[in-house]
């Protein structure tokens, strides 16, 4: 997993819970990296997963909820560091439809070793947008958080349902984004 994900996770823990909590997570999970992350480097996914599980155990918050909260927090740093010019994108729908075909293409150009999820799209009922998420990492809950973070960026209200999930044996996750008027 890209180091920038880990640096954002450490920033979130320190911002929300303090440096002591971050140090406690590192002590409890003993990551191979020793918690020293560089944005451009790759690290084992298990380091983040182990920290989320330890944090869940400590707080009593389900891992999926923690991952979603992290996704929402992560959005700002990913958006600000996006290698694609997004200045002409003025709606959440337009942004979401560019993730796979524009944004991820540019991310891959800049970081050729990055492993990115795959998104497919379909129109739903009314103004709904259906996004299908596929990834060996199965971080669909982070994607939900990222979409909520994007909604905040574009000052739009949405609701997301997740009726099909890779965690329950499906080949891909189905995310239905309902846009509020």
C-alpha positions as CSV (number, residue, x, y, z in Angstrom):
1,X,0.0,0.0,0.0
2,X,1.2,3.5,-0.9
3,X,3.0,5.3,2.0
4,X,0.8,8.3,1.5
5,X,-2.1,6.3,2.9
6,X,-0.1,5.4,6.0
7,X,1.0,9.0,6.6
8,X,-2.6,10.2,6.3
9,X,-3.6,7.4,8.8
10,X,-1.0,8.5,11.3
11,X,-2.0,12.2,10.8
12,X,-5.7,11.2,11.5
13,X,-4.8,9.3,14.7
14,X,-2.6,12.1,15.9
15,X,-5.1,14.8,15.0
16,X,-8.1,13.0,16.6
17,X,-6.5,11.0,19.4
18,X,-3.1,12.4,20.1
19,X,0.5,11.3,19.6
20,X,0.3,9.0,22.7
21,X,-2.4,6.9,20.9
22,X,-0.3,6.7,17.7
23,X,2.7,5.5,19.7
24,X,0.5,3.0,21.6
25,X,-0.8,1.6,18.2
26,X,2.8,1.2,17.0
27,X,3.8,-0.5,20.2
28,X,0.9,-2.9,20.1
29,X,1.1,-3.8,16.4
30,X,4.9,-3.7,15.9
31,X,4.8,-2.9,12.2
32,X,7.8,-4.0,10.1
33,X,8.3,-0.4,9.1
34,X,8.3,0.7,12.7
35,X,5.7,3.3,11.8
36,X,8.1,5.3,9.7
37,X,6.4,6.0,6.4
38,X,7.4,7.8,3.2
39,X,4.7,8.9,0.8
40,X,6.3,7.3,-2.3
41,X,7.2,3.9,-0.8
42,X,5.1,0.8,-0.6
43,X,4.2,-0.9,2.7
44,X,2.4,-4.1,3.7
45,X,-1.4,-3.8,3.8
46,X,-1.3,-5.8,7.0
47,X,0.3,-2.9,8.9
48,X,-2.8,-0.7,8.4
49,X,-5.2,-3.6,8.9
50,X,-3.5,-4.5,12.2
51,X,-3.6,-0.9,13.4
52,X,-7.3,-0.6,12.6
53,X,-8.1,-3.9,14.4
54,X,-6.1,-2.7,17.5
55,X,-7.9,0.6,17.4
56,X,-11.3,-1.1,17.1
57,X,-10.4,-3.3,20.1
58,X,-9.5,-0.3,22.1
59,X,-12.4,2.0,21.1
60,X,-15.2,-0.6,20.6
61,X,-15.9,0.9,17.2
62,X,-16.4,-1.7,14.4
63,X,-13.4,-1.9,12.0
64,X,-15.6,-1.1,9.0
65,X,-16.7,2.2,10.7
66,X,-13.1,3.1,11.5
67,X,-12.1,2.4,7.9
68,X,-15.0,4.5,6.6
69,X,-14.0,7.4,8.9
70,X,-10.4,7.1,7.7
71,X,-11.6,7.2,4.0
72,X,-13.5,10.4,4.7
73,X,-10.4,11.9,6.4
74,X,-8.1,10.7,3.6
75,X,-10.1,12.4,0.8
76,X,-8.7,15.8,1.4
77,X,-5.1,14.8,1.1
78,X,-5.8,12.7,-1.9
79,X,-7.8,15.5,-3.6
80,X,-5.1,18.1,-2.8
81,X,-2.4,15.8,-4.1
82,X,-4.2,14.6,-7.2
83,X,-2.0,14.6,-10.3
84,X,-5.0,15.5,-12.4
85,X,-6.3,19.1,-12.9
86,X,-9.7,19.0,-11.3
87,X,-10.4,22.7,-11.5
88,X,-13.1,22.3,-14.1
89,X,-15.0,19.5,-12.2
90,X,-17.9,21.2,-10.5
91,X,-20.1,18.3,-9.3
92,X,-19.7,15.2,-7.2
93,X,-21.2,13.1,-10.0
94,X,-18.7,14.4,-12.5
95,X,-15.9,13.8,-10.1
96,X,-17.0,10.2,-9.3
97,X,-17.3,9.3,-13.0
98,X,-13.6,10.5,-13.5
99,X,-12.1,8.3,-10.8
100,X,-11.4,5.2,-12.9
101,X,-10.9,6.7,-16.3
102,X,-9.0,9.9,-15.5
103,X,-7.7,10.2,-12.0
104,X,-6.5,6.6,-11.5
105,X,-4.8,6.7,-15.0
106,X,-2.8,9.7,-13.8
107,X,-2.0,8.2,-10.4
108,X,-0.7,5.1,-12.2
109,X,1.4,7.3,-14.5
110,X,3.0,9.1,-11.5
111,X,3.2,6.0,-9.3
112,X,3.5,3.0,-11.6
113,X,3.7,0.5,-8.7
114,X,0.5,1.7,-7.1
115,X,-2.3,-0.9,-6.8
116,X,-5.7,0.9,-7.4
117,X,-9.2,-0.4,-7.1
118,X,-11.4,-0.7,-10.2
119,X,-14.7,1.1,-10.5
120,X,-17.5,0.6,-12.9
121,X,-20.6,2.8,-13.2
122,X,-24.3,2.5,-13.9
123,X,-27.2,4.9,-13.7
124,X,-29.6,4.0,-11.0
125,X,-33.2,5.2,-10.3
126,X,-33.7,8.9,-10.8
127,X,-30.4,10.7,-10.2
128,X,-28.8,7.8,-8.4
129,X,-25.4,6.6,-9.4
130,X,-24.3,3.0,-8.9
131,X,-20.6,2.4,-8.5
132,X,-19.2,-1.1,-8.5
133,X,-15.9,-1.5,-6.5
134,X,-13.4,-4.3,-7.1
135,X,-10.1,-4.7,-5.3
136,X,-8.0,-7.5,-3.8
137,X,-7.7,-5.3,-0.7
138,X,-11.5,-5.2,-0.1
139,X,-11.4,-1.7,1.3
140,X,-14.9,-0.9,0.1
141,X,-15.6,0.9,3.4
142,X,-12.7,3.3,2.7
143,X,-14.3,4.0,-0.7
144,X,-17.6,4.8,1.0
145,X,-15.7,7.2,3.3
146,X,-13.9,8.7,0.4
147,X,-17.2,9.3,-1.5
148,X,-18.6,11.1,1.6
149,X,-15.4,13.2,1.7
150,X,-15.9,14.1,-1.9
151,X,-19.5,15.0,-1.3
152,X,-18.3,17.4,1.4
153,X,-15.7,18.9,-1.0
154,X,-18.4,19.5,-3.6
155,X,-20.9,20.7,-0.9
156,X,-23.5,18.0,-1.9
157,X,-25.6,15.8,0.3
158,X,-25.7,12.2,-0.4
159,X,-26.7,8.8,1.1
160,X,-24.8,5.7,0.2
161,X,-26.2,2.1,0.5
162,X,-24.0,-0.9,0.1
163,X,-26.3,-3.8,-0.8
164,X,-23.7,-6.2,-2.2
165,X,-20.2,-6.6,-0.7
166,X,-17.1,-8.6,-1.4
167,X,-16.9,-9.3,2.4
168,X,-20.1,-11.4,2.0
169,X,-18.9,-13.4,-0.9
170,X,-19.8,-11.2,-3.9
171,X,-17.3,-10.6,-6.7
172,X,-17.6,-6.9,-6.3
173,X,-19.2,-4.3,-4.1
174,X,-22.3,-2.4,-5.2
175,X,-22.5,1.2,-3.9
176,X,-25.6,3.2,-4.6
177,X,-25.1,6.9,-4.3
178,X,-28.4,8.8,-3.8
179,X,-28.1,12.5,-4.5
180,X,-30.3,14.7,-2.3
181,X,-31.9,17.8,-4.0
